[in-house]
């Protein structure tokens, strides 16, 4: 495939399994396959992604480079308690 869609892929999994899952996803991405996923773990998602969309009540409220969003004040306050 050229595109994989995943929804809540780490829900209910142990941290060790989640780490392995992200490792496999990185390998898939490096093969040139685009991965689009929905995930509740914002910190991990933004550290693993190139691009992100932040939704509130079903609407996109922020989007852009994941590294930039990680540093955005609104994201830090809402998800990281900073």
N, C-alpha and C positions, 0 to 999 in steps of 0.2 A: 504493500500500500504506500501511497504518498502522504496520507494523513491518518492519524489515529486520534480518536475522540475518547476521552476517559472522564468519568464522573465519580468524584469522591473515592478515588482509588486507594487511599490509605485508611478509610473509615474502618475502625475496629481492629486494625492490624497492630501487632507489637512494633515497637520502635526498630527492632532489628530487621523485621520483615520490610518495614517502610524504607529503611536504608538500602536494602537490597533492591527493592522496587525502583527507587530513584536511580540506582546504579545502572540497572537495565535500561531505564528510560533514557539516560545519558548516552548509552551505547546505541540505542535506536536513533536518537537525534543525530549523532555523529555519522550515521549512515545516510543522512539526508532526508529522513522522514520527519515531517512536521507533526508535532504532538500538541493537541489542544486539550486542556483538562480543567475541570472545576474542582477546587480543593478548599477545605476550610482552614488548613494550616498555612496561614498567610506568610509567616516568616520563612518557612521552608520553600513554599511556592515561589516567592520573590527571589530567593537565593538560587533556585534551580532554573528559573525562566529567563528568557531574553526579553519578552514583552508580556505585559499583564493588563488586565481590565478589572477594575474594582467595581462591584455592583452593590447597590443599595436598593432594596425593595424592587428588584428586577430591572433596574435601570443602571446603565454605565455612568458612574460619577467621576471616575478617573481612568486614564489609560496612558500607556506609554512604555518606555524602557523600564524594565523591572528594577534595575539598580537605582534609577532615579526615583521610582515610586517608593522604594524601601526607605529613602531619605526624606520623602515628602512629609511635612508636618502633620497633615490630616491623616495619613496612613499610620504614622508613628503613634499619634494620640489614640486613634480608633482601635488599632490592633496590637500595639506593643506597649501601651501604657506609658509612653514617654512624652 
